[in-house]
Amino acid sequence: LTSRRNVDDVVAMLKKELAKTVADAADYDASLDYRLLLIQTIHSCASQFPEVAASVVELFLDSIAEFGASSATDAIVFIREVAEKFPDLRQGIVSHLVSSFLDFKAGKVMRGALWILGEYAETPDEIRQVWARLREAIGELPLLAAEQRELDAAAAAPSAAEGPEKSEPRAPAASASRRILPDGTYATESSLTAKAVDVSALKLDSKPPLRAVLLHSDFFTGTVLASTLTKLVLRFARAAGADDEQQANSLRAEAILIMAGVIRIGHSAFVATPIDEDSYDRVLACIRALEYMDEDSEVLTEAFIADTQRAFSRLVKGEVKRAAEEERQHNDENAVQVDDAIEFRLLAAAKGAGAESAEDTLEHDIELATGEAEGRAAVSKLDSVVQLTGFSDAVYAEAYVNVNQYDILLDIMVVNQTNATLRNLSIEFSTLGDLKLVEKPTSYNVAPYSFSSVKASIKVSSTETGVIFGTIVYDGPSVNDSHSIVLNDIHVDIMEYIRPARCDEAQFHSMWTEFEWENKVNMSTTKEAAENLDLRAYLQHIMKATNMACLTPENALAGDCGFLSANLYARSIFGEDALANISIEKPTDDSPITGHIRIRAKTQGIALSLGDKISAAKVSLSD
């Protein structure tokens, strides 16, 4: 309903509601969810109508410090997209982020702001302003020495109050052991045991934001900080030239000191979790880049500045292209020609060709409502027939399984293969899973060599692979002649309820953290099956088997590489979410495809059922 005529009014109303959620702190939990929906809606409006992007960005920049972590993350992602699409707004965005950077507390928000500052602060004056604010957010240097001094001062204060005899520092415990050298002499080894630092004594809440984040073991933010500092130094050295070479060298030395402090903090006892290997390598690569900046200036500028800009530009353009493709496809499916006739079923003639046309239209509408029209056109109904008993049984039965959205209709044909009348023939069904029999089928009398049709309706309440099983019970010619035949099981396919869907990256990670049921399926193909199959084709095969959509952009999957990782997402007709992450590799052209797929869902049934589907698809591909 939003158009260019009313988009300004819609955005203005959304702004007022957003301001109310910021001002109203009484019901924090409810306002937090409502605020997140408002931010996503404003983001969608600004993406469709770029003329309102400037006012929306100004609102987000003024209020981002007051948002919660999830709301602020969505806001910073939107600001990053606007900064890429509208170069005229970059200077104002950088100045706003510089002024409000000290108010950021969440690591995700800091990472987004650091990336924007490192990417779009281009002039020497902007770089000086950004650098000064980052120094305030980091605090005293060197990082580890300053923290050690503060900790020693805090420990010395109570010791001084107890008296001079108790204030002497205790030396750390040293342990010694003897070793025999190759020449037969003794050598003594000593090791100094240091106690772990009490994190509560560090008073992280009172520290500068970036310093507090690093002491909380968030070293991913530390790698983004190192990359931002490297970009700022390279860009300042290129923009200032020989006129300000002394300050460029000063910024370079200070950046290396900060990065070295991040590594030393990560290896110290001040953090609960030491720095991971990937973060260590990334920070060390930035230090090496600044070390050899004079010799490889062009190469480093291309790698740290030009390549990152092109990569993000391709990402934004890919999202715009995907949205335009989905809109075009939706318009093509629902397009109606100007001269198409409008049919009114109630005004059709009661007899003749008009009545037949009205009847066909009614049947077509019923098929659309029940979902038959989508998949039944190309697939014969015989594929949905399930044999329930054997040909040698006294009663032969087969069922046509018609799966609609929320119920399953079983049309069962029962054939009497004996020369006697079967009295009180009934079918007793039982279900496994979230399936419920709506009404028990009635009893029938079936004549010799005759048949009868029995219908049963089963209600479906969740997305799980259900099983329908039962027995046929009937009486023979005698009074006490009772018989029963066990039926084959009817398995309900979960793919009947799974639909491809899309969500943004923040929502995917939030659900991935929240969902507790996980199913990991190992993937491996034979060399013969992988000869004419690349990783992209294997991903398409898995997507087709699970009916899931790929959230990873096309440009991220492009290129020739022996490794592929992608996120998949689907939603059931009951509103249940299903997540999957596929990580596969094919080192050489003649090697098999190996890897694994991790599935996460809120319920156990979806996770296990999708795992079974993937295992079946893996087996079919190997065959």
N, C-alpha and C positions, 0 to 999 in steps of 0.2 A: 504493500500500500504506500510505501514511501517513494516519492518521485522528486524531481528537481524543483517542483513548485512548493512542496511542503517540507523539504528536508531541513531547512533552517529552523522551522517551528518544531520539528521532531527532535532535532539535536538540542535546541534550547530547553525543551521539556525534560530531556534526559539529563542535561546539565543540572537543572534544578533538583531533580531526584538524587543525582549523585552528590550534590552539595548537602542534601538532607542526611544522607547516610554518613557523611563525614562528620556533620555536626551532632548527630544523634548517637551518642555512645552508650545509651542505656541498654539497648538490646543489641549487644555487639555481634553475637553469632548470626542472628537473622539479618542484620544490616550487612554483614560481611558477604553472605551469599547473594543478597540482592545487589550489592555494589559490584560484585564480579559479573553478574548478568548485565548490569548497566554498562560496564566498561566494554564487554564483548559486543553489545549492541551498538554502542557508539563507534567502536572499531569497525564494525561491519558497515555502518552508514558512511563513515569517512573513506572506506575503501571503495565503495560504489560511487560516491559523489566527492571527488577530490576538492571541490571548492570550499568544503567545510573543514578540511583537514587542518588549516592554520589555527582556527579557533579551538578545535578539539585538542590540538597539541598544547596550546597555551593553558587550557584547563588542566590537562594531565600534569604538565610541568609544575603548575602551582600547587597541585594537591597530591603529588606522588609521595611526598614524605609522610603524609597522613594516612596513606592506604596500608592495608595489610600486605603480607608477603605475596600471596597469590594475586591480589588485585594490582599491586605495584609491578609484579613481573609481567602481567598482560599489558599494563600501561607502557612499560619500558620497551617491550617488543613492538608495540604500535609506534612509539616515537622513533625507534630505529628504522622502521619501514618508511615513515614519513621523511626522515632525514635523507634516505636514499632516493626517494621519488621526487622530492622537491628541494633542489639545491639552494633555493633562495631562503629557506627556513633554517639552514644549518647553523648559521651564526647565532641566531636567537636560541636555538636548542642547546648549543654548546654553553652559552652564557648562563642559561637557566640551570643546566646540570651542574655547572661549576659552583653556582651560588647555593644549591641545595644538596651538594654531595655529602656534606658532613651529617646530614639528617638521615641518610640511608643506613639501615641496619641489616637487611637480609642480603645474603651472599649473591643470590640470583640477580637482585636489583643492582648491586654493585658491579657485577660482571657485565650486565647490559650497559650501564652507564660508562664503565671503563672502556668498553669497546667503541661506543659512540665518540667519547672524547679522544681516543687514540686514532680514530678513523677520520674525523671531520674537523679537528683543530688543526688548521693549516698555516695560519699566519704566525710570525714570531711572537706577537703580543698575545694571541690566544694560547699559544703553547706555554708562555710564561705564566699566564693566569692558571691554566690547568695544572702546571707543575707545582705552583705554590699551594694550590688546594690539595693536591695529592700528598704533598709533604705534611700538611696539617692532618690529613687523614691517616698517615702512617705514624707520625710521632717522632720521638727521639731516635737518633741513629748513633751507633749501630744497634740493630734490633736486639740481639741476644745479650750484648753487654749492658744495655739499658735495663732490660728485664732482670738481669742478675743483680745489678746495683739496687734496683727497687726492691727486690726480694730480700737482699741482705739488709737493707735499711729497715724493712718491716720486721725482720727477725731480730735485729739488734735493739729495736725499741723496747720490747718487753723484757729483754735480757738485762738492759741497763737499769730498769726499774727494780729488778730483783737484787742487785748488788754486784760489786766488782768481782767477787769470788766466783759467781755463777755465770759471768758474762764471757768467760773464755771460750772461744769456739772449739768445738770438738773436731778433731781430724777424722776424715772418713776412714773406715775400717780397711785395712790393707791385708791381703792374704798372700802368703808366700809359699812356693813349692820348689823342690829341687829337681833339676834335670841333669842327666849325665850326657856330656858332650861326646862327639866321636873320638876325641883324643883321650877320653877317660876322666877328664876333670869335671868338677861339679859347677853347675850354673844355677843361679837362683832367679826365678821369675816372680815378679810382684804385680798384683792387679789391684787397682783402686776401685772400690765399690761406691758408687754415688747413689744416694737415695732419690726416689722420685719426688718431684715437686708437687706440693699440694696446690691444685688448680684453683681452689676456692680462695687461696691467699693472694692470687694475682689481681683480683678485683677487675674482671674483664668489662663490667658494665661502665666503668669510669674511664676506660681507655679509648683512644681514637678508633673510629669504625674499622678501618682496614687492619689495624693492629689487632683489634679484638677478633676479627674474622680469622686471621692467621693463627692466633692462639687457640681458636676453637677447632683447629685442624682442617680448615677449609682451604686446602692448598690448590684446588682448582681455581679459586679466586686469585691465589698467588701467581699462577701461570698467566692468567689474563692480565694481572698487573705488570708482570715482566714483559709481556708482549706489548702492552700499551706504552710502557716506558721506552722500549726499543723503537717503536714507531715515532714517538715524540722526538727522540734524539735524532733519528735519521731525517725526519722532516725538518727539524730546526736547523740541522747542519746544512741541508740543501737550501733552505729558504734564507738563512742568514748569510751564508757564504763566508768569505774571508774577513768580512767586517766584524763579525762577532765570534771569531774562532775560539777565544778564551772562554766565553760562556758556554759554547757548545761542548768544549772539553770538560767544563765543570759539570754540566748536566750528564755527560757520559759517565764521569767518575761516580757521581751520586747515584745514577741508575744501577751501576755495577755493585755499589755498596748495598743498595736496597735488595737486589736480587740475591747477593751472597748472604744477606741477613735472613731472607726467606728460607734458603737452604739450611742455614745453621739452626734456625728455629725449628725446622722440620726434623732435624737430627738431635734435638736437645730433649731434656726431660720436662720442658715447659708445656708440651703438647701431649694430649692423651693418645693420639694416633700419629705415628711418624709419617713423614712425607712419602707418598707412593712413588714408584719408579717412573711412571709416565710424567708426573709433575716435575720430578727432579730433572729428567732429561730435557723437558721443555724449558725450564728456567736456565739450565746450563747452556742450552743452545742459544738463548737470548744473550747470555754473558759472552759466549764466544762470538756472536754476531757483532756486539759492540767492541770486542777486543780487536777484531780484524776489519773494523768499519772503514778505515782509511784505504786498505788494499782492495776491498771488494765492495765499494760503496754502491755501484750500479746494480750488482747482483742482489745485494741485501735490500736495496730499495724496491727492486722488482718483486722480491719474495715477500717482504713484510707489508708493503703498501699497495703496490699495483695488483698483485695476485689476490689479496684479500678483498679488495674493492670489486674486482671482476667476479670473484666467487659469490659474494653477497648480491651483486647485481643480477647474476644469473639466477640465484635463488628467488629473488623478488619477481623477476620477469617470468620465471617458471610458475610461480603461484598465480600470477595474473593470467597467464596463458591457460592454466588448468581451470581457473574459475570461468574464463570466457568460453572454454570448450564445453564445460558442463552446462552453462547457460544456453549455448547454441544447440546442444543436444536436447535440452529440455524444450526449447522453442520448436525444434524440428519435430519432436514427438507430439507436441500439442498444437501444431500449426493447423489452421483451418483456412482454406482458400476463400476468397471474397465471394465467388459465385457458387459455393457449395450450398446445396439445398438443406433446409432445416426441417427435420422430421418431427411431427407431433403425433405421438402414438395414439393419443386419445381421439384425434381427428381422423385416424385412418378408417378406411371403409370396413364394414363388418364382414364382407365377403370378397372373394376374388383375390387379385394379386396384392391389393393393399393389406388385406388381413394377413396374408402369408408374410409380407414384409414386416408387419408389426410383430408377428410371432417370432420371426428371426431376430428382430431387434431386441425383444424381451429376453430371448435365450442368450443373446450376446451379452446383455447387461448382467444376467445372472452369472455367466462365466467370469466376467470381469470382477464381480463382487466376491466370488468364491476363490478367485485366483487361478482358475483352470485355464484361462485364455493365454497365460504367459508360457506355460511349459507343455501343455497338452497338444499344441498344434503340431509339433514335430515328433512327439513321442507317442507311440501307440498306447492305448489303454491296456493292451495285453502285458505291457511291462509292469503294470501295477497289480497283476493278478498273482496271488500267492496260493499255492497248493497246500491245503490243510491236512488231508488224509491221503492214504495210498490208494492205488487203483484196485488192490485186492481186498480192501476193507468192505464191510457190508454197506457202509454209507460213504460215498465219495463227496468231498466238500472242497470248494475253492472260494477264495474271497477276492473281491476287487476293492483295493484300499484307495479311497479318495481322501487325500489330506487337504483340508482347507486351512485357514489361518489359525483358528482356535478350536477346531474339532476335527475328528476323523470319522468318516462314514464308511462302514463295512457293509458291502453288498455280497452276501454269502449265498452261493448256489449249492443246495444239498440234493444229491441224487441217491435214490434207493436202488441198490444193485441186487436186491433179493426178490424172491417171488412171494413175499409176505408183506402185509401192511405193517408199517411201523407206527405205533401209537405214541402220542405225547412226546414227539421228538422236539427237543429243545437244546439250545447251545448255551452253555454256562461259561462266561468270560471272567478272567481275572487279569489284572494289570500290574505292571511293575514300573515304578517311576511316578511322575506327576501326571498320571492319566486316571480318569474317572469314568466309569460306565454310567451313561446318563439314564438308560432305561433297559431293563432286562428283556431280552427277546421272548416273544410268546411261543407257546408250544404249537406243534402242527401234527397232523396225521398225514403220512406220505404213503401213497398207494404203491404197489409193486412196480418196479422199473419206471417210476415217475420221479419228478423233481419238484423242488420248492425253493422259494427265494426268501431269505431271512436278512433283515436289515438291523444294524446296531450302530448307535452313535456313541462316541467316546470323546469326552471333553479333555482338552489339553490346557494345562495351567502354567507350564514353564518349559524352558528349552533344555530338554534332556533326551537322551536316547532311550525311549520307553520300549517295553516289551509287552505284547498282548498274547496271552495264552489261555487255553480253556479245553473243554471237553464237550462231546456230543453225547447226550443221554436220551435213550429211547426205550420203549417197552415193546416186546415182541407179541406174537399172537397169544401166548399163554398169559395167565394173570400175574404170576410171579416171575415172568421172563423179562428181566431188566438188563440192559447193556449200556456200556459207555466206551467211547473212543477218544483217545487223547489227541488233540490237534497239534499241528506244528506251530511253533512260535511265529508271531508277526512282529518284526522289528520296525520301529518307527524311526525314520532317518532324521537326524538333527538338521540336515541341510534344508529341510522343508521350512525351517523357521529362522535360519540365519540369512541376514541381508547385508551386503557391503555398506559401509558407512564411513564417515570421515570425522576427524576431530583434530584440534591443533596439538602442537607438541607439548604444551603445558598440561593440557587435559590428559594426554596419553601418559605422561610421567606421573601425574597425580593418581590416576587409576592404577597404574602399575605398582605404585607404592602401597595403595590401599588394599588391593585385592590380595587375598591370602592363599587361594588355591592355585598351585602351579603344577604344570605337567611338562616334563622335558622329554623330547623325542630325539633320539640320535638319528642322524641321516647318513646314509652311505649307499652309493650306487656301484654297480660293477663297471669295469673298464669298457665293456662293450656298450652298455647303456649310456655312458658319458662321452663316447666318441663324437657323436653328432649333437651334443647337448651342452650349451654353455650355461653359465650361472643365471643369466637373465631368463632363459627359457625354463630353467628349473624353478625359478621363482614364480613364473607365470603358471607352471603346472601346479604348484602348491596353492596358489591363489584360486585357481579354478576348482581344485579339489575341496577347499575349505570355504569357498564363497566369501572370501575376505578381500578388503581393499588395501592397497599399499599406500602408506602415509609418507614414505620416503620420496622426496622429489625425484623427477626423472633425471635432472642434471646431476644429482648426487649418485645415481646408479650408472650414469654414462661412463664411457671409457673402457679400456681393456685392462682388466685387473684379475688377479687370481683369487680375490676375496670379495665377498658380498655380504652386507648386513643391511637388513631392512625391517621396518616396523609394519605390522599388519593389524587391521582393526575391522570389526564387524559388530552388528547389533541385531538382536533377535526382535521378533515382532512383539515380544513382551517387554521390551525396553531393557534387556539384559546385555551387558557389554562383554565382548571377548577380545582379548589382546594377544598378540603373538610377536615374537622377535626371532627372525631367522638369521643365522650366521653360518655360512657355508664357504667352502674354498675348493679351488681346483688349481693346484700349483702349476701343472703342465697340461698340455693339450691331451695327452694320452693317460692322464691319471684320473682316478675316480673322484666323484664329488663327495666330500665328507663335510660334516658339521652337525649342528643341532638346531632344534626349534624349541623355544620356551613359550608356553601358553599360560596365560593368567586369566582368571575369571573370578567372579564373586561367588559362584556356586561350583561345587565339585563336578556336577554332571556335565556342564559345558566343557570344562577343562579336560575331562577324561574322554568325552565324545569327540572333541576336535582332535585329540591325540590319536584316537582310533582311526579317524578319517585320514590323518596325515600318514599313519603307518600303512594303511591300505593303499594310499596313493604312491607311497614309496615302493611297496611290493609290486604294484601294477607297472611302475616305471622300470623296475628291474626285470620283470618278465618280458 
